[in-house]
Each structure stands twice: as structure tokens, then as C-alpha cells.
Amino acid sequence: MKAYSALPERYEEIFSLDLKKNKKANITVNLLAIVISILMIVPMHFYIPITELFSYEQGESLFLIRFFALLILSVLYIVLHEMVHGIAMKICGTKKVKYGFVGQYAFAGSEDYYNKKAYIFIALSPIVLWGIVLLIVQLFVPTEWFWVVFLIQAFNISGAAGDLYVTVLFSRMPKDILIYDYGVGMKVFSKE
């Protein structure tokens, strides 16, 4: 896995994707996120009803603490998700990672070009790392906190819909591709 600071010779652009400008891709990614959320939340509701999240049974103050914890942890998760992308970029050799927020998307990007293996590693690192961490936490939280952690897990997986989308897309492309990810978009290059 390697990052290239410049595009090697004999590579030409074969594909580009900008989720801000490409309405079809944007809709696809957002629908994928909604479907993933539904597929996670609805079955889990039959295990522990989601009404537990809104329960006042343990008191109004615990309800408010859970509610604000969910809000704060959701924002913190976005930051941590992008930081993991950045750490994965650094592992692949990137010197400088840039972070940002554009419209509905938070991002980590760089000026580097990544081979397919490196890019898929970068794309999937947050969903895998936080999926494992949240699963372990989920096993130890009391029932009244179950939905707080589970909704963050659903956010982890559904929020990575764009990462999953490009992973599937790029895995079908030639082995020698290089990907330039500038945040909310990317360009794919292949040898002539």
C-alpha cells in the first residue's frame, strides 16, 4: 500500500466522482445510508424496543443525559471517523492530510494518489475499527444505554455509505488504478 505524491507517467484519468455535483451518485449514497439504517434499526427494535431510548422509567434526568450523550457522541463520531481516514492515509505514506466539512459531508483528503489496495484500506478503516469498538461497548452497556450505542453503530455503518459505495465501485476497476481523493470527490487514473 502506497501513496504517490505525484501522478506517475503514462496514467490518464478514466473516472471521476464528485458527490456534491453528481446528483445520481449523491442520491444513491444517501438512499444506501437510509436502507442500511432501516436494515439495522428495525430488526433490533424487536430485540430491545427503541422506546427504551425515550423511556422516563429511570427518571427524566437520565433521559436527558442519554439524549445529550447521543447528540455529543454523534458529532464526536464524525470527527473520529475522519481522523481514522487520516491515520490510514498516513499509514499509506501521506505527509499531509486535510480535513473539512462541505454541505452534508465531512471529509479527510490529501494531494496524494493511492493504489486500489491502499484506497480501499483507507475507505474501510473507520467502519471496521469503530464497528469493532462499538460492538464491544454494546456488549457491556446497560439496557437503558443500548440504543445510544446502537444508534452510533448504525450511524457508523450507514454514515460510511459513501465509503462502501466507492469500495464496490473501485474494486471492479483495473488492478493498476490510482485514486486521487480531494474530499467530497475523487479522480481515478489508469495506465494508458
C-alpha positions as a Markdown table, in Angstrom:
| # | Residue | x | y | z |
|---|---|---|---|---|
| 1 | Met | 0.0 | 0.0 | 0.0 |
| 2 | Lys | 1.5 | 3.2 | -1.1 |
| 3 | Ala | 0.7 | 6.9 | -1.6 |
| 4 | Tyr | 2.2 | 8.7 | -4.6 |
| 5 | Ser | 2.8 | 12.5 | -4.2 |
| 6 | Ala | 2.6 | 12.9 | -8.0 |
| 7 | Leu | 0.8 | 11.0 | -10.7 |
| 8 | Pro | 3.3 | 8.6 | -12.3 |
| 9 | Glu | 3.9 | 8.8 | -16.1 |
| 10 | Arg | 1.5 | 7.1 | -18.5 |
| 11 | Tyr | -1.5 | 7.4 | -16.3 |
| 12 | Glu | -4.7 | 9.1 | -17.6 |
| 13 | Glu | -8.0 | 9.9 | -15.9 |
| 14 | Ile | -10.6 | 7.2 | -16.5 |
| 15 | Phe | -13.3 | 8.2 | -14.0 |
| 16 | Ser | -14.2 | 11.0 | -11.7 |
| 17 | Leu | -16.9 | 11.3 | -8.9 |
| 18 | Asp | -17.9 | 14.4 | -7.1 |
| 19 | Leu | -20.7 | 13.7 | -4.6 |
| 20 | Lys | -21.5 | 17.4 | -4.4 |
| 21 | Lys | -22.0 | 17.7 | -8.2 |
| 22 | Asn | -23.1 | 14.2 | -9.2 |
| 23 | Lys | -26.8 | 14.1 | -8.2 |
| 24 | Lys | -27.3 | 10.5 | -9.2 |
| 25 | Ala | -24.3 | 9.3 | -7.1 |
| 26 | Asn | -25.4 | 11.6 | -4.2 |
| 27 | Ile | -28.9 | 10.1 | -4.2 |
| 28 | Thr | -27.5 | 6.6 | -4.5 |
| 29 | Val | -25.2 | 7.1 | -1.5 |
| 30 | Asn | -28.0 | 8.7 | 0.6 |
| 31 | Leu | -30.5 | 6.0 | -0.3 |
| 32 | Leu | -27.9 | 3.4 | 0.6 |
| 33 | Ala | -27.4 | 5.1 | 4.0 |
| 34 | Ile | -31.2 | 5.1 | 4.6 |
| 35 | Val | -31.5 | 1.4 | 3.6 |
| 36 | Ile | -28.6 | 0.4 | 5.9 |
| 37 | Ser | -30.2 | 2.3 | 8.8 |
| 38 | Ile | -33.5 | 0.7 | 8.3 |
| 39 | Leu | -32.0 | -2.8 | 8.0 |
| 40 | Met | -30.1 | -2.3 | 11.3 |
| 41 | Ile | -32.7 | -0.4 | 13.4 |
| 42 | Val | -36.0 | -2.3 | 12.5 |
| 43 | Pro | -34.8 | -5.8 | 13.4 |
| 44 | Met | -33.1 | -4.5 | 16.6 |
| 45 | His | -36.3 | -2.9 | 17.7 |
| 46 | Phe | -37.8 | -6.4 | 18.1 |
| 47 | Tyr | -34.8 | -7.3 | 20.4 |
| 48 | Ile | -34.9 | -4.2 | 22.5 |
| 49 | Pro | -37.7 | -1.7 | 21.6 |
| 50 | Ile | -36.5 | 1.7 | 20.6 |
| 51 | Thr | -38.9 | 3.1 | 23.0 |
| 52 | Glu | -36.3 | 2.3 | 25.7 |
| 53 | Leu | -34.3 | 5.3 | 24.3 |
| 54 | Phe | -37.2 | 7.6 | 25.2 |
| 55 | Ser | -38.1 | 5.9 | 28.5 |
| 56 | Tyr | -38.5 | 8.1 | 31.6 |
| 57 | Glu | -38.6 | 4.9 | 33.7 |
| 58 | Gln | -35.2 | 5.7 | 35.3 |
| 59 | Gly | -36.1 | 9.4 | 35.7 |
| 60 | Glu | -36.2 | 12.5 | 33.5 |
| 61 | Ser | -32.6 | 13.4 | 34.2 |
| 62 | Leu | -31.3 | 10.1 | 32.9 |
| 63 | Phe | -33.4 | 10.5 | 29.8 |
| 64 | Leu | -31.8 | 14.0 | 29.2 |
| 65 | Ile | -28.3 | 12.6 | 29.8 |
| 66 | Arg | -28.9 | 9.8 | 27.3 |
| 67 | Phe | -30.3 | 12.3 | 24.8 |
| 68 | Phe | -27.4 | 14.8 | 25.1 |
| 69 | Ala | -24.9 | 11.9 | 25.1 |
| 70 | Leu | -26.3 | 10.7 | 21.8 |
| 71 | Leu | -26.0 | 14.2 | 20.3 |
| 72 | Ile | -22.5 | 14.7 | 21.5 |
| 73 | Leu | -21.3 | 11.2 | 20.6 |
| 74 | Ser | -22.8 | 11.6 | 17.1 |
| 75 | Val | -20.7 | 14.7 | 16.5 |
| 76 | Leu | -17.6 | 13.2 | 18.1 |
| 77 | Tyr | -18.1 | 10.1 | 16.0 |
| 78 | Ile | -17.9 | 12.2 | 12.8 |
| 79 | Val | -14.6 | 13.7 | 13.9 |
| 80 | Leu | -13.2 | 10.3 | 14.9 |
| 81 | His | -14.4 | 8.7 | 11.6 |
| 82 | Glu | -12.5 | 11.3 | 9.6 |
| 83 | Met | -9.4 | 11.1 | 11.8 |
| 84 | Val | -9.3 | 7.3 | 11.2 |
| 85 | His | -9.3 | 8.0 | 7.4 |
| 86 | Gly | -6.5 | 10.5 | 8.0 |
| 87 | Ile | -4.5 | 8.0 | 10.1 |
| 88 | Ala | -5.0 | 5.3 | 7.4 |
| 89 | Met | -3.7 | 7.9 | 4.8 |
| 90 | Lys | -0.6 | 8.4 | 7.0 |
| 91 | Ile | -0.1 | 4.7 | 7.3 |
| 92 | Cys | 0.0 | 4.6 | 3.5 |
| 93 | Gly | 2.6 | 7.3 | 3.3 |
| 94 | Thr | 0.7 | 10.6 | 3.1 |
| 95 | Lys | 2.6 | 13.5 | 4.6 |
| 96 | Lys | -0.3 | 16.0 | 4.9 |
| 97 | Val | -4.0 | 15.2 | 5.4 |
| 98 | Lys | -6.6 | 17.9 | 5.0 |
| 99 | Tyr | -9.9 | 17.8 | 6.9 |
| 100 | Gly | -13.1 | 19.6 | 6.2 |
| 101 | Phe | -16.9 | 19.8 | 6.0 |
| 102 | Val | -18.7 | 20.6 | 2.8 |
| 103 | Gly | -22.5 | 20.6 | 2.8 |
| 104 | Gln | -23.6 | 17.3 | 4.3 |
| 105 | Tyr | -20.2 | 15.6 | 4.0 |
| 106 | Ala | -17.3 | 15.7 | 6.4 |
| 107 | Phe | -14.0 | 14.6 | 4.7 |
| 108 | Ala | -10.4 | 13.7 | 5.0 |
| 109 | Gly | -8.4 | 14.2 | 1.8 |
| 110 | Ser | -4.9 | 14.7 | 0.5 |
| 111 | Glu | -2.9 | 15.7 | -2.5 |
| 112 | Asp | -1.7 | 12.1 | -2.9 |
| 113 | Tyr | -2.6 | 9.3 | -5.3 |
| 114 | Tyr | -3.4 | 5.9 | -3.8 |
| 115 | Asn | -3.3 | 2.4 | -5.4 |
| 116 | Lys | -6.5 | 0.4 | -5.2 |
| 117 | Lys | -5.5 | -1.7 | -2.2 |
| 118 | Ala | -4.4 | 1.4 | -0.2 |
| 119 | Tyr | -7.5 | 3.4 | -1.1 |
| 120 | Ile | -9.9 | 0.5 | -0.1 |
| 121 | Phe | -7.9 | 0.2 | 3.2 |
| 122 | Ile | -8.4 | 4.0 | 3.8 |
| 123 | Ala | -12.1 | 3.9 | 2.9 |
| 124 | Leu | -12.9 | 0.9 | 5.1 |
| 125 | Ser | -10.7 | 1.7 | 8.1 |
| 126 | Pro | -13.3 | 3.7 | 10.1 |
| 127 | Ile | -16.2 | 1.4 | 9.6 |
| 128 | Val | -14.1 | -1.6 | 10.6 |
| 129 | Leu | -12.3 | 0.0 | 13.6 |
| 130 | Trp | -15.4 | 1.7 | 15.1 |
| 131 | Gly | -17.6 | -1.2 | 14.2 |
| 132 | Ile | -15.4 | -3.5 | 16.4 |
| 133 | Val | -15.1 | -0.8 | 19.2 |
| 134 | Leu | -18.8 | -0.1 | 19.3 |
| 135 | Leu | -19.7 | -3.8 | 19.2 |
| 136 | Ile | -17.5 | -4.4 | 22.3 |
| 137 | Val | -19.0 | -1.4 | 24.1 |
| 138 | Gln | -22.5 | -2.6 | 23.1 |
| 139 | Leu | -21.9 | -5.9 | 24.9 |
| 140 | Phe | -21.3 | -4.1 | 28.2 |
| 141 | Val | -23.7 | -1.2 | 28.4 |
| 142 | Pro | -26.8 | -1.4 | 30.5 |
| 143 | Thr | -30.1 | -1.8 | 28.6 |
| 144 | Glu | -31.1 | 1.8 | 29.1 |
| 145 | Trp | -28.0 | 2.8 | 27.2 |
| 146 | Phe | -28.3 | 0.2 | 24.5 |
| 147 | Trp | -29.9 | 2.5 | 21.9 |
| 148 | Val | -27.4 | 5.3 | 22.4 |
| 149 | Val | -24.6 | 3.0 | 21.5 |
| 150 | Phe | -26.5 | 1.1 | 18.8 |
| 151 | Leu | -27.6 | 4.3 | 17.0 |
| 152 | Ile | -23.9 | 5.4 | 16.9 |
| 153 | Gln | -23.1 | 2.0 | 15.4 |
| 154 | Ala | -26.0 | 2.4 | 12.9 |
| 155 | Phe | -24.5 | 5.9 | 12.2 |
| 156 | Asn | -21.1 | 4.3 | 11.8 |
| 157 | Ile | -22.2 | 1.8 | 9.1 |
| 158 | Ser | -24.9 | 3.9 | 7.3 |
| 159 | Gly | -22.7 | 7.0 | 7.5 |
| 160 | Ala | -20.0 | 5.1 | 5.7 |
| 161 | Ala | -22.3 | 4.5 | 2.7 |
| 162 | Gly | -20.1 | 6.7 | 0.5 |
| 163 | Asp | -17.0 | 4.7 | 1.6 |
| 164 | Leu | -18.8 | 1.4 | 0.9 |
| 165 | Tyr | -20.1 | 2.8 | -2.5 |
| 166 | Val | -16.6 | 3.7 | -3.7 |
| 167 | Thr | -15.1 | 0.5 | -2.4 |
| 168 | Val | -17.5 | -1.6 | -4.5 |
| 169 | Leu | -17.1 | 0.8 | -7.5 |
| 170 | Phe | -13.3 | 0.8 | -7.4 |
| 171 | Ser | -13.0 | -3.0 | -6.6 |
| 172 | Arg | -14.5 | -3.6 | -10.1 |
| 173 | Met | -11.9 | -1.4 | -11.8 |
| 174 | Pro | -8.5 | -2.4 | -13.1 |
| 175 | Lys | -5.8 | -3.5 | -10.7 |
| 176 | Asp | -3.4 | -0.7 | -11.6 |
| 177 | Ile | -5.7 | 2.3 | -10.8 |
| 178 | Leu | -4.6 | 5.2 | -8.7 |
| 179 | Ile | -7.2 | 7.3 | -6.8 |
| 180 | Tyr | -6.9 | 11.0 | -6.0 |
| 181 | Asp | -9.3 | 11.9 | -3.2 |
| 182 | Tyr | -9.8 | 15.6 | -2.7 |
| 183 | Gly | -12.5 | 15.3 | 0.0 |
| 184 | Val | -16.0 | 15.2 | -1.5 |
| 185 | Gly | -14.8 | 13.8 | -4.8 |
| 186 | Met | -12.2 | 11.7 | -6.4 |
| 187 | Lys | -10.5 | 11.0 | -9.7 |
| 188 | Val | -9.4 | 7.6 | -10.9 |
| 189 | Phe | -6.4 | 7.1 | -13.1 |
| 190 | Ser | -5.2 | 4.1 | -15.0 |
| 191 | Lys | -2.2 | 3.3 | -17.2 |
| 192 | Glu | -2.7 | 4.1 | -20.9 |
